[in-house]
Amino acid sequence: MSPVIEVAGLWTRFGDHVVHRDLNLTVMPGEIVSLVGGSGSGKTTLMRQILGLEQPTRGTVKVFGIPLHGSDQQTVLKIRRRWGVLFQEGALYSALSVFDNIALPLRELRAFDEDFIHDMVMLKLDMVDIERRQAAKMPADLSGGMVKRIALARALVLEPELVFLDEPTAGLDPDRSESFVKLIRSLHQKLNLTVVMVTHDLDTLVSLSDKIAVLAEQKLIVYGTLREAIAIEHPFILNFFLGERGMRALSATGAADKLKGMQRRSTD
């Protein structure tokens, strides 16, 4: 089985400031991988480089086995049609209706008639549990939870194999957040998606992640399962997971006691 994403020997430098130093990351088909790290750790920059929106200083980024940086524009466009992106605030176009926002990626291809586009939009609304009658609404008339779901419908409208989620539950209250996490989990299973997610929300992280990539000190200090991640005695790991919410999220996994033991040893 070939990796969906391969990052090898990646360096990112802005002037004298080094963000990533010889970073390596491999994402396999069907995995949900979460990128976490403190402010300035480079998790969002890494996602933007995987999306081809920023150029690394050194190293390679391959998606579906094809180098993103250095390939011709037509090749990159073909790769991009195989993924979808959910931006943190939804990034819906305020001047377009719900229907037109979801239809936009299909219309940009200039390959489908309006009947097909209509059917696809309605199918995606059903998929994200939004009533079809909401299609005529404008983004300003939507709740935060609806914006997230409609943005997700747009990300899925080209039926991608790979989905990027940038803080998918940011701004949602606990009930809506839990509902959205359940939706992502369900779609991941039904559509056999590979998912790369940036999140600081521990409930989302614990509920969804197959693997966690923790960025600190200009590199990945750990890349593995939740249990493998919290086994690393590192200040960021302890600080990130040892808060009240972190311990509550971990308690459902049985990992909280292990982390408390690490904290005791670190203070002895």
Secondary structure as a PSIPRED ss2 file (coil, helix, strand):
# PSIPRED VFORMAT (PSIPRED V4.0)

   1 M C   1.000  0.000  0.000
   2 S C   1.000  0.000  0.000
   3 P C   1.000  0.000  0.000
   4 V C   1.000  0.000  0.000
   5 I E   0.000  0.000  1.000
   6 E E   0.000  0.000  1.000
   7 V E   0.000  0.000  1.000
   8 A E   0.000  0.000  1.000
   9 G E   0.000  0.000  1.000
  10 L E   0.000  0.000  1.000
  11 W E   0.000  0.000  1.000
  12 T E   0.000  0.000  1.000
  13 R E   0.000  0.000  1.000
  14 F E   0.000  0.000  1.000
  15 G C   1.000  0.000  0.000
  16 D C   1.000  0.000  0.000
  17 H E   0.000  0.000  1.000
  18 V E   0.000  0.000  1.000
  19 V E   0.000  0.000  1.000
  20 H E   0.000  0.000  1.000
  21 R E   0.000  0.000  1.000
  22 D E   0.000  0.000  1.000
  23 L E   0.000  0.000  1.000
  24 N E   0.000  0.000  1.000
  25 L E   0.000  0.000  1.000
  26 T E   0.000  0.000  1.000
  27 V E   0.000  0.000  1.000
  28 M C   1.000  0.000  0.000
  29 P C   1.000  0.000  0.000
  30 G C   1.000  0.000  0.000
  31 E C   1.000  0.000  0.000
  32 I E   0.000  0.000  1.000
  33 V E   0.000  0.000  1.000
  34 S E   0.000  0.000  1.000
  35 L E   0.000  0.000  1.000
  36 V E   0.000  0.000  1.000
  37 G E   0.000  0.000  1.000
  38 G C   1.000  0.000  0.000
  39 S C   1.000  0.000  0.000
  40 G C   1.000  0.000  0.000
  41 S C   1.000  0.000  0.000
  42 G C   1.000  0.000  0.000
  43 K H   0.000  1.000  0.000
  44 T H   0.000  1.000  0.000
  45 T H   0.000  1.000  0.000
  46 L H   0.000  1.000  0.000
  47 M H   0.000  1.000  0.000
  48 R H   0.000  1.000  0.000
  49 Q H   0.000  1.000  0.000
  50 I H   0.000  1.000  0.000
  51 L C   1.000  0.000  0.000
  52 G C   1.000  0.000  0.000
  53 L C   1.000  0.000  0.000
  54 E C   1.000  0.000  0.000
  55 Q C   1.000  0.000  0.000
  56 P C   1.000  0.000  0.000
  57 T C   1.000  0.000  0.000
  58 R E   0.000  0.000  1.000
  59 G E   0.000  0.000  1.000
  60 T E   0.000  0.000  1.000
  61 V E   0.000  0.000  1.000
  62 K E   0.000  0.000  1.000
  63 V E   0.000  0.000  1.000
  64 F C   1.000  0.000  0.000
  65 G C   1.000  0.000  0.000
  66 I E   0.000  0.000  1.000
  67 P E   0.000  0.000  1.000
  68 L C   1.000  0.000  0.000
  69 H C   1.000  0.000  0.000
  70 G C   1.000  0.000  0.000
  71 S C   1.000  0.000  0.000
  72 D C   1.000  0.000  0.000
  73 Q H   0.000  1.000  0.000
  74 Q H   0.000  1.000  0.000
  75 T H   0.000  1.000  0.000
  76 V H   0.000  1.000  0.000
  77 L H   0.000  1.000  0.000
  78 K H   0.000  1.000  0.000
  79 I H   0.000  1.000  0.000
  80 R H   0.000  1.000  0.000
  81 R C   1.000  0.000  0.000
  82 R C   1.000  0.000  0.000
  83 W E   0.000  0.000  1.000
  84 G E   0.000  0.000  1.000
  85 V E   0.000  0.000  1.000
  86 L E   0.000  0.000  1.000
  87 F C   1.000  0.000  0.000
  88 Q C   1.000  0.000  0.000
  89 E C   1.000  0.000  0.000
  90 G C   1.000  0.000  0.000
  91 A C   1.000  0.000  0.000
  92 L C   1.000  0.000  0.000
  93 Y C   1.000  0.000  0.000
  94 S C   1.000  0.000  0.000
  95 A C   1.000  0.000  0.000
  96 L C   1.000  0.000  0.000
  97 S C   1.000  0.000  0.000
  98 V H   0.000  1.000  0.000
  99 F H   0.000  1.000  0.000
 100 D H   0.000  1.000  0.000
 101 N H   0.000  1.000  0.000
 102 I H   0.000  1.000  0.000
 103 A H   0.000  1.000  0.000
 104 L H   0.000  1.000  0.000
 105 P H   0.000  1.000  0.000
 106 L H   0.000  1.000  0.000
 107 R H   0.000  1.000  0.000
 108 E H   0.000  1.000  0.000
 109 L H   0.000  1.000  0.000
 110 R C   1.000  0.000  0.000
 111 A C   1.000  0.000  0.000
 112 F C   1.000  0.000  0.000
 113 D C   1.000  0.000  0.000
 114 E H   0.000  1.000  0.000
 115 D H   0.000  1.000  0.000
 116 F H   0.000  1.000  0.000
 117 I H   0.000  1.000  0.000
 118 H H   0.000  1.000  0.000
 119 D H   0.000  1.000  0.000
 120 M H   0.000  1.000  0.000
 121 V H   0.000  1.000  0.000
 122 M H   0.000  1.000  0.000
 123 L H   0.000  1.000  0.000
 124 K H   0.000  1.000  0.000
 125 L H   0.000  1.000  0.000
 126 D H   0.000  1.000  0.000
 127 M H   0.000  1.000  0.000
 128 V C   1.000  0.000  0.000
 129 D C   1.000  0.000  0.000
 130 I C   1.000  0.000  0.000
 131 E C   1.000  0.000  0.000
 132 R H   0.000  1.000  0.000
 133 R H   0.000  1.000  0.000
 134 Q H   0.000  1.000  0.000
 135 A H   0.000  1.000  0.000
 136 A H   0.000  1.000  0.000
 137 K C   1.000  0.000  0.000
 138 M C   1.000  0.000  0.000
 139 P H   0.000  1.000  0.000
 140 A H   0.000  1.000  0.000
 141 D H   0.000  1.000  0.000
 142 L C   1.000  0.000  0.000
 143 S C   1.000  0.000  0.000
 144 G H   0.000  1.000  0.000
 145 G H   0.000  1.000  0.000
 146 M H   0.000  1.000  0.000
 147 V H   0.000  1.000  0.000
 148 K H   0.000  1.000  0.000
 149 R H   0.000  1.000  0.000
 150 I H   0.000  1.000  0.000
 151 A H   0.000  1.000  0.000
 152 L H   0.000  1.000  0.000
 153 A H   0.000  1.000  0.000
 154 R H   0.000  1.000  0.000
 155 A H   0.000  1.000  0.000
 156 L H   0.000  1.000  0.000
 157 V C   1.000  0.000  0.000
 158 L C   1.000  0.000  0.000
 159 E C   1.000  0.000  0.000
 160 P C   1.000  0.000  0.000
 161 E C   1.000  0.000  0.000
 162 L E   0.000  0.000  1.000
 163 V E   0.000  0.000  1.000
 164 F E   0.000  0.000  1.000
 165 L E   0.000  0.000  1.000
 166 D E   0.000  0.000  1.000
 167 E C   1.000  0.000  0.000
 168 P C   1.000  0.000  0.000
 169 T C   1.000  0.000  0.000
 170 A C   1.000  0.000  0.000
 171 G C   1.000  0.000  0.000
 172 L C   1.000  0.000  0.000
 173 D C   1.000  0.000  0.000
 174 P H   0.000  1.000  0.000
 175 D H   0.000  1.000  0.000
 176 R H   0.000  1.000  0.000
 177 S H   0.000  1.000  0.000
 178 E H   0.000  1.000  0.000
 179 S H   0.000  1.000  0.000
 180 F H   0.000  1.000  0.000
 181 V H   0.000  1.000  0.000
 182 K H   0.000  1.000  0.000
 183 L H   0.000  1.000  0.000
 184 I H   0.000  1.000  0.000
 185 R H   0.000  1.000  0.000
 186 S H   0.000  1.000  0.000
 187 L H   0.000  1.000  0.000
 188 H H   0.000  1.000  0.000
 189 Q H   0.000  1.000  0.000
 190 K H   0.000  1.000  0.000
 191 L H   0.000  1.000  0.000
 192 N C   1.000  0.000  0.000
 193 L C   1.000  0.000  0.000
 194 T E   0.000  0.000  1.000
 195 V E   0.000  0.000  1.000
 196 V E   0.000  0.000  1.000
 197 M E   0.000  0.000  1.000
 198 V E   0.000  0.000  1.000
 199 T C   1.000  0.000  0.000
 200 H C   1.000  0.000  0.000
 201 D C   1.000  0.000  0.000
 202 L H   0.000  1.000  0.000
 203 D H   0.000  1.000  0.000
 204 T H   0.000  1.000  0.000
 205 L H   0.000  1.000  0.000
 206 V H   0.000  1.000  0.000
 207 S H   0.000  1.000  0.000
 208 L H   0.000  1.000  0.000
 209 S C   1.000  0.000  0.000
 210 D C   1.000  0.000  0.000
 211 K E   0.000  0.000  1.000
 212 I E   0.000  0.000  1.000
 213 A E   0.000  0.000  1.000
 214 V E   0.000  0.000  1.000
 215 L E   0.000  0.000  1.000
 216 A E   0.000  0.000  1.000
 217 E C   1.000  0.000  0.000
 218 Q C   1.000  0.000  0.000
 219 K E   0.000  0.000  1.000
 220 L E   0.000  0.000  1.000
 221 I E   0.000  0.000  1.000
 222 V E   0.000  0.000  1.000
 223 Y E   0.000  0.000  1.000
 224 G E   0.000  0.000  1.000
 225 T C   1.000  0.000  0.000
 226 L H   0.000  1.000  0.000
 227 R H   0.000  1.000  0.000
 228 E H   0.000  1.000  0.000
 229 A H   0.000  1.000  0.000
 230 I H   0.000  1.000  0.000
 231 A C   1.000  0.000  0.000
 232 I C   1.000  0.000  0.000
 233 E C   1.000  0.000  0.000
 234 H C   1.000  0.000  0.000
 235 P H   0.000  1.000  0.000
 236 F H   0.000  1.000  0.000
 237 I H   0.000  1.000  0.000
 238 L H   0.000  1.000  0.000
 239 N H   0.000  1.000  0.000
 240 F H   0.000  1.000  0.000
 241 F H   0.000  1.000  0.000
 242 L C   1.000  0.000  0.000
 243 G C   1.000  0.000  0.000
 244 E H   0.000  1.000  0.000
 245 R H   0.000  1.000  0.000
 246 G H   0.000  1.000  0.000
 247 M H   0.000  1.000  0.000
 248 R H   0.000  1.000  0.000
 249 A H   0.000  1.000  0.000
 250 L H   0.000  1.000  0.000
 251 S H   0.000  1.000  0.000
 252 A C   1.000  0.000  0.000
 253 T C   1.000  0.000  0.000
 254 G C   1.000  0.000  0.000
 255 A C   1.000  0.000  0.000
 256 A H   0.000  1.000  0.000
 257 D H   0.000  1.000  0.000
 258 K H   0.000  1.000  0.000
 259 L H   0.000  1.000  0.000
 260 K H   0.000  1.000  0.000
 261 G H   0.000  1.000  0.000
 262 M H   0.000  1.000  0.000
 263 Q H   0.000  1.000  0.000
 264 R H   0.000  1.000  0.000
 265 R H   0.000  1.000  0.000
 266 S H   0.000  1.000  0.000
 267 T H   0.000  1.000  0.000
 268 D C   1.000  0.000  0.000
